[in-house]
């Protein structure tokens, strides 16, 4: 096995696609090409950093010489001739090598990691990892990653990470990212990014090339060497750019004053909105106009534009900048990354343990008396409580968490104290009527509180998976025991070669009381991975993936992925609600109660690809919604609505952009929207009659307050007579 192209010092040797070959006589002073017999040896010497590999057969007449390192370890084989039996992508080459009888266990470092059906491939030191189907993929120090189907793909040190299908593709260190189908791409540090299909492509960092595909957007926060916005895309540069390229009908927003000698190239209909040194209103440069003919390149100098030549090496990027931030933010100090539910903090009352696991929970600080029973149940609505906060109606739950009862995926739950439990039904559930509500919060905090009270987690009617730093906590969904359609999971996150089809079925959470499914909880530590259909929690720099309507939460620098539920990430993290057209789409749409939500802390990225969803980012963060829904950011952030409908809301001195929607913001926010003629309209809150917190729509080249048309019944309700009639009827 070897790379299809190898450097011979004074030239590149390229192997044929099939058939016999031999090194030319003029290269007789070279020892030959380098290959790995049965995949064993040093992948770098064999040219396996390239994307195209070859399988070469050495016949009896083909001379070969073993190559050893200084420490005596085997590194490969020198050969000058052979027969190419296959040339193609990495996966196909490795598949063929496996079929020829080679043992993958002996292959060099994490040279590969494939997956199938339920996805995930992790890889190691020397990189590469592909995934597919319900995906995930990662890779190691030497990078690359790929993906497919339901996406993700992360990469590392060496960079790359491609994406595809439902996509995402994050990168780090030595740049790139690409994407496809439902897009996204991120890429910090050495950047590049790209995207495609449904677009986005963010590249937070200094030297970066950012593009965007069909769906638009191409954000680059911070100083950049080059930002390139694809056709009909939206590019935003919060600091300064040395070069700006905008394709046809695209928009690039550069709120800061342009630096001297900034290069700009605009396609027909492309628009550049830029600031000036005197602090006045933004100026506009339009491609195809008299001052910027099609395809022309201009340089900004002394407040004016002059024709210039496009001379910039977009690949001359600084390789020494990383993006991983070690500060986990305030959230990390309040909540542990990976708790051991069997060993809560010593001598701590249960309510402190619960708050330790769920800072947003509400607790009644009292211990249950001896003989009392604590019941785990779904949230009791206010209408079912009396004035003292006791359960006033029949409401069933699991005593000490033991039994079979469904809970809504990703929703909150309660712990209720009762003195004398009723007789348990066939599922082990008892009535909570007359009980005191002790706890209201997420499932993780409830389980930790029960353990602190003395309950045994092994006996609970829950599927719980725990993992420490760098570990994998996964509750693997199986088949519906009630006879419904099977529910697939997303990723076999183990690093062994276990066939996912051989895993035992484990019931998944459904939220439907008519089907006896068990609630699930997965908690992983820093750099760990948590996957389940209920609550998935991961520590800093980890990945939390929630299926269907579940809730995914991760600390700083991590990635939270959701489908129809909630994805929450800490500071410098990524919260992503993926495109809902995967295998779980039909079920999710039928059971959808609230809009999908992506939330992220300061300096993070929240993206919601589900129609009608919500994306929320804290200060200096970025919030993007694909279609409909709302994007909200804090101070100095970015809020973007890419396609039809939706509302982009910006904090103080932030930016809100809507391609075909509404915009609003606080004082100093910059609002940008496209009107019905395709013209981009912009203005600042507090100036030009634009009020704070009022939604505006672009029309006729200016902003107009959005008019809400009330239903006829609501309009009638304004008169005293109709109001009196309404009171009499009530």
N, C-alpha and C positions, 0 to 999 in steps of 0.2 A: 504494500500500500504506500502511495506517495502522492505528492502534489503533481498536478498535470503540468505545472510550469516550475522550473528550477533555475536559479541563478548560477551560472558557471563562471562568474567573475567578469568576463568581457562580453557576455551575451546571455540570453534567456533560452533555455531548451524547453520546447513545448512538445509534449507527447501527442501522438496521433489519437484520434477517437477510437480506433480499433486496428489491430494488426501488428505486424513485426516492425521493429525499429532498431537502429543502432546509432551510436554517437559517431559523428563524422570524424574522418582521420585527422583533420586539422586540429581537433580537440583532444589529441592523444595524450597531451601532457596533463589532462584532468583525470582524476581517479574514477570519475563517472558520476552518475546520478546516485541519490541516496533514497532508499526505501526501507520500510519496516516489515520484516517477515512476519506474517500473521498478525500485523498491527503492533508488534513489540519494538520499543526503542524510543528515540527522541523525536517527537513530532515536528519540532522546529527544523531539524536538519533535513527532514524528508519533505519540507515545503508544504506542510499540512496547515499552514496559516491561510492558505488560499481557499476559496469557496468551491473549487473544482478539484476533485481527487481522481486518482487512477488506480486500478488494480492491474498489476503486471505479473505475467507468468514467466518465470525463468526456466528455460529448458536446459537439457544436459550440456549443450554447447555454449550456454551463456555464462561467462565468468562472473564471479561475485567475490567480494572481499569484505569480511566482517570489520566493523568499525567500533572501537572501544574508547571509553573516556579515560582520563588519567587515573581515576579510582578503580579501573578495571570493569566498570559496568558496561553492558552492551548498549550501543547507541543506534545501530542500524547496519545497513548493507550497501556497499558500493557496487554498482553494476553499470555496464556500458551498452547492453543490448537486452532485448526481451520481447514479449508479445503482450500488447495491451488488450485485455479482455473486457475492460470496462473503463469509461471515463464519464464522470457526471458529478452530481451533487454529493455532499458528504453522506447524507442519509442513505442514498441508494448504494454508494460504495461500501458503507459499513454493513448494510443489509446483505449485500452479496458476500462480503467477507465472512459474515456469520453463517450464511448458507453453505459456504465452502468448508465449514467445520472449525473455524477459528473460535477461540474462547474469549468473549468480551471481557471477562474478569481480569485478564492480563494486559489489557490495552493501557497505553500510557495515560497517566494522570487523569483528570476528568475530560478526556478527549471527546467524549460524547455523553449524551444522556438523552435518550429518546423517550417517547411516551406514546400512548395510543388512547383510544376511546376517552377515558376520563382524564387524560392529560398529565401534565407536569414532568419536568426533567430538570435536574438541578445542576450538574456538572461541577467541576472543581478547578484546580490550579491552571490547567492549560486550556480551559474554556470549551466552548461550543455546547449546545443543549437545545434542542428543537421542541417540542411538545405536541401540539395538535389537539383536535377535538375540543374538549372543555378546558384545555390549556393551562398556562402559568409559565414556566420555562426559566429563568434565572441565568446561569453561567457563572464563570469565576473570574479570577484575576486577568486572564488573557482574553476574556470577552467573547463576543458574539452571542446569540441566544435564539432568534427566530420566534415562531409562535404558530398561530393559526386558530381557526374556529372561535372559541370564546375569549381568546386573547390574554394578554399581559406581557410577558417577556422582559426581563430587567437588565441583563448584562452586568458589567462591572469593570474594573481596572482597564482592560484592553478595549472596551467599548463595543460598538455596533448594536445589536438588538433589533430586529426588524418589525415584527407585528403581523398583521393580516387578519382577515375576518373581523371579529368584533374588536380587535386590536387594543392598544394602549402603548406599549413599548418603551418606557423610561430608559435612560442610559446614564453614564457617569464616567468620570475620568476621560479617557481618550476618545470621546465623541462618536457622533452619528446617531441614529435612532430609527429613522424611516417610519413606515407604517403601512396603511392600506385599508380597504373596505370601510370600516366605521371609524378609522383614524384615531388620532391624538398625538403621541410621540414625545413630549418633554425633552430631555437631553441637557444636562447642565455640564459645566466644566468646559471641555474643548468643543462642545456643541456640534452643530450642523442640524439635525432634527428632521425636516421634510414633512411628512404626513401623506395625504392622499385621500381619495374618495370623500368621506365626510369631514375631513380636515381637522383643524386646531393647531398642532405643532408648537408649542411654547419652547423656548430655549433660553432659560435663565442663566445668564453668564455674560462674560465680556466678549470674547471672540467667538462669534457664532454665525452660522448661515441658517436662517429660518425660512422655511417655505410653508405652503399650505395647499391642500388639494381642492377638489370640487366643493366641499362643504364650507370652505373659507377659514378665516382666522390664521394668524401667525404671530404670536405674541413674543416679545423679547424684552423682559424687564432688565434693567441695568445697561451699562455701556456695551455696545456691540461693534464688531468690526464690519459686519454686513448683515442686513436683514433683507430677505427676498420674500415678497408676498405673491403667492400664486394667483391665478385668474379668479376674479370676483372675491378675493380674500380680504381679510381685515388684519392689518399689521399694526402693532402698537409698541412703541419704544419709549420707556419711561425715562431713560437717561439720554445718552447721545449715541449716534451711529456715524461711522465713517463713510459708509456707502449704503444706499437704499435702492432697491430694484422692485418695481411694482408692475405686475403684469396687467393685462387688459381688464378694465372695470374694477380693479382692486383699489383698496384704500390703505394708506399708511399714515398713522397718526403719530406725530413727533411733537408732543406738547412743549418740550424744552427748546430753547433757542438752538438753531442749527450751528454746529461748529464750522469754523472757516475751512474751506476746501472739502466740504462734504460732497461726495459724488451721488448723483441721483439719475436713475433711468426709469422712465415711465412708458407704459404701453397706452394704447388708445383708450380714453375714458378713465384711465387710472388717476387717482387723486392723492396728493400729498398735502396734509395739513401740518404746518410747522409753526413753532414759536419764534419770536424775534427778540433781540437783545433789549429793546426799549420796554418790554413787558406789555405791549399792546395786544390786541386780539390776534388770534391765529391767522396766518396767511395761507393761501391755497394755491397750489400748482397743479394744473390739469394736463394730462397727456393728450396730445392731439390738438391742443390749442396753439395759438400763434407763438407763445413764449416757450412751448415745450412740444415740438412736433413728434410724431410717432417714432418710437424706437430711439429717440435722441438721448444723449447723455449730457448732463450739465453739472457744473461745479458751482457751489455756493461760495461767493466771495464778496466781502464788503456789502452785504445786504442785497446782492443782485445775483442773477444766474448767467453763466457763460458756458458756451459749448465746450465739451471736453471729451477726452478718450476714456473709455471704461478700462482702467488698468488696476485691477486688484486681484491678488491671489487669495481666493476664498478658502484655500486649504492651508494657508500659512497660519496655523493656529497654535496657541501656546499650550504645550502638553503638560504643564505643571500645576494646573488648577483643578482642585476637586470640589465637589458640591455638598458632600455629606456634612451636615451641621451637627456638632456634638451636643449642643444645648437642647435638651428635651422640652424646655419650657416649663411653665408653672404646673401644667397638668401632670407631668412626670413626677413631681415631688409630692403630689397628692394621692397618686394611685400607683400601685406596684405594677411592674411589667408582667410578671408571671407568678401569681400567688400559688402556694400549696394549700388547697382548701382543707387538707387534713391537719395542717399545722398553722393556725392563725397566730398572730402576735401574742406573746405570753401575757397573761393577766390583763387582757383587754376585754371590756364589756362588748357584747355582741353588736351594739349600735356603732361603736367605733370601728369594729372589724368591717361592718357593712359599708360605712362611709369610706373606709380604706379602699374598698373595691368599687364603690359607686359613689363618687363625691356628690352627685346630684340627687341622691336618694333622700327620702324623708322618713325619719325614725321616731318612734315613741320610746324614750329612754326608760325602759322598765324591763325587769326580768320576768319571764313566766314563772308562776308559782309551782311548787312540786305538785304533780298530778295534772297540771294544765297540758293542753295539746296545742301545738303551733301548726297552722294549716297553710300550705302553699297554694295560692289560688290566682286566677286572673284578676285584673283590677276590678274592684267593686265600684260601680258608678255612684255619684253623689245621691242620685235618686233612691239608691238602695241602702243609704246610711241614715241614721237618726241624727239628731242635733249634737249628740255627744261623740259622733264619729264611730259608732258601733254599727255592725251589719244588721240591718233591719228586715231583710228578706232572706228567703232560702237561697243560699249561694254555696256551691260545693267546691271542695278543694282536697288536696292530698295531705293527710296528717304526717308531719315531719318529712314531707316530700315523697312519701312512699305510696306507690300505686300507679295507675295508668290514667292520665288526664292530659288533654291537649291544652296548650297555651298559644295565644297568637304569636306568630313568628316575629321576633325582634321587638315585641311590645314589652311594656312593663308588667310587673306582677306584684303581688302583695303577700305579706305574712300576717295571719290573723290568729289571735290567741283566744281559745275557747276553753271553758272550764270542764264541761261534760260533753264529749263528742257524741254525735248521733251514731246509729249503727251504720257501718260502712256498706256501700253498695258493691256490686260485682267488680267494679274497677278499683275498689279500695278507697273511694272518695267519701267524705263526710260533709255534713252541713255546717256552715260557718255562722248561721243565724245567731245573733246576740253576742258575737265575738268582737274583741277590740283589735283594731288595725295597728300592728306594730311597725310595719315596714312597707314602703312603696318605692320601688326602684326597679333596676334591671335584674335579670335572672342571676347574673354573676354575684351581685351583692346579696341576693336572697339566699343562694346556696352557701355563701361564706357565713352569713348570719346563722343559718341553721346548724352549720358545723360548729360555730362558736357556742351555740346553745347545747351542744352535745350530740347532735344527730350524726348518723353514720352515712357518709356520701355513697358508700357502696350499696346501701339498701334503698336509695332514692329512686323514684321512677323517672330518672333522667339519663340521658346519654351525655357523659362528661368526659372530655379529653383535656389533659393538662400536659404541657411541655415546658422545659426551661429554656435557657438562652440558646438560640440557634436551632431549637427543636421544632417538631411538627406536631400540632394538636389538631386532629381531624376526626370528626364524626362522619363516618361514611354513610350517606343515605342509601337505602336499599329499596325494596319493592313495597308497594302499598299493601299492607296485610288485609285491607278491606276489599282487595281485588281490583283496584283501579290501575291506571297506567303506571309503569315504573318511572321513578324519578331519578335521574342521573346526578352524580356529584361533579365537582370540578377539580380534578387533580389528585393523582396518587402521589402525595408529597414525600413518600419515603425514597431514600437513595438506593434501595435495593432494586432487584429486577422483578419484584412481585407482580404477577399478572392481576390487574384490577378485577378481572372477571371472576377470580377465585376468592375474592374477599367475601366474608360472611355478610349477609343482609342485616342492616341495622335500621330500624324504623326512623323516618325523618319527621320533623315537626311540620304540622299542616295547619293548625289553628282551627280545624273543623272538628267539633265535639262528636260528630257522628262517626268519625274514624279514629280508633284508639291509637294515636301516634304519640311517641314520647318526645318531650321537649329536649333540646340539645344545647350544649354549651361547650365551646372550645376556647382555651386560653393558652397562649404561647408567650415565651419571654422575648427579650431583645433579639432582633434579627431572626425571630422565629416565624412560623407560619401557622395560622389558625383558620380552619375551614369547617363550616357547618351551616345548617339551615336555620338555626335559632340565633344565638349570640356568638360572634367570633371576636375575640380580643387578642391583640398582639402587642408586644413591647416596641420600644424605639427601633426604627430601621427594619421592622418586620412587615408582614403582609397579613391582613385579616380579610377573608373572603366569605361573604354571606350569600347563601343561595336563596332564591325566590324572594320572600318578603322578610328575610332575616336582617339582623343589624350587625354591621362590621365596625369595630373600633380599633384604632391603632395609635400609638404615641408618636412623638416627634420623628420626622424623617421617614415615616413608614408609609405604606400604601393600603388604603381601605377600599375594598371593591364590593359593590352591591348590585342587585338586579332590580327588585321592586320595593326594597326596603330602605335602609339607611346606611350610609357610609360616612364615618366620622374619623378624621385624621388630625393629629396634633400639629404643632408648629413645624414648618418646613416639610410637611407631608403632602400626600396626594390622596384625595378622596374622589372615587370614580364610580358613578352609576353607569354601568355599561349599557349598550344598545340592547333593548329587551326582546329582540327577535331570535334569541337562542332557543334551546330545547324547552325552557321553562316558560316561554312567552304566553301561551294560551292559559295556563293555570294562573300565572301572575295577573293577567288582565281580568280574569273572572273574580279573583279574590282581592283585587287592589282596593284598599280603603282610603289611604292617604297618598299624596304624590310621593314618588321616590325623592330622597333628599341626599345631597352630597355636602358635607360640612368639613371645613378645614380651619386650622389655627393660623396664626400670623405667618406671613411669607409663604403660605402653602398654595396649592392648586386644587380647586374643586371643579369637577366637570360632570355634568349630568347629560348623558346622551339619550335618556328616555324622554319621550314627548310629555310636556306638561310637568316636568320635574322641577326641583329647586336646587340651586347651587349657592352656597354661602361661604364666604371667606372672610377671615378677620383682617386686622390691619396689615397693609402691604401685601395682601393675598390676591389671588386671581380666581374669579368665579365665571364659569362658562356654561351656558345652557344651549342645547342644540336647537330645540324647537318648542315654542310655547314656554310655559313655566316662568320662572324668575331667577335672575342672577343678582346676588347682593354681595357687595364687598365693603370692608371697613375703610378707614382713612388711608390714603395713599395707595389704594388698591385698584384693581381693574375688574369691571363687570361687563360681560359681553353676551348678547343674545344673537346667535348666528343666523337663524332663519325666521320664518314667519311667526308673528305673535310674540308674546313674552314681554317682560319688564326687566330692564337693567337698572339697578339702584346702586348709587355710589355714595361712599362716605365723604368726609371732608377732604378736599384736595385730591379726590380720587377721579377715576375716569369711568364713564358708562357709555357703552356703544351698543346700538341696536340696529341690525340690518333692516328689519321690517317690524319693529315693535315700538315700545314706549320706553322712555328714559326718565329718571328722576335722581335727585341727589341732595346732599347737604351743602352748606356754604362752601364755595370754592371748587366744587366738583365740576369737571368738564363733561358736558353732555354732547354726544354725537349720534345722529340718526339719519336714515335715508328717507326722503319724502317719496310721494307717489310717482314723481318724474325720474327718480333715480339719483337725484342730487343730494349730496351730503350736507346736512345742516349741523352747525355746532354753536355752542354758547356755554357760558359759565353761570352756575347758580349764584344768585346775588347780583347779577348784572343783566342788562338788556331785558328787565322785567321778568326774569326767570326766578320763580319763588322756590323756597326750600321744601323738600318732601312732596312736591306736587308732580304727578306723572304728566309728561308731555309727549305729544306726537308730532312728528315733522310733517308739515303740509305747506305747500306753496312757498318753499324756501325759508320757512321760519318755524319756530316752535309754538304750538298751541296747546293749552291745557286739555288733557283728555276728558271728554264728556262721557259720563256714565248715564246711559239711558235706563231709567227705572221701568220695571214692569207696570202695566196699566193699573193693577191692583194697588201697587205701592204708591203710584201718583194719586189715586183717589184717597189714599189714607191721609193725605195732607190736610184735608178740610175738617173743620170742627164737626160738621154733620156726619161725615162718614166715620170720623173717629168715634163719635157717640154711638153710631150704629154698631161699630165693631165692638165697643165695650158692652153694649146690650147683648150682642150675640155671644160674647164670651161668658 
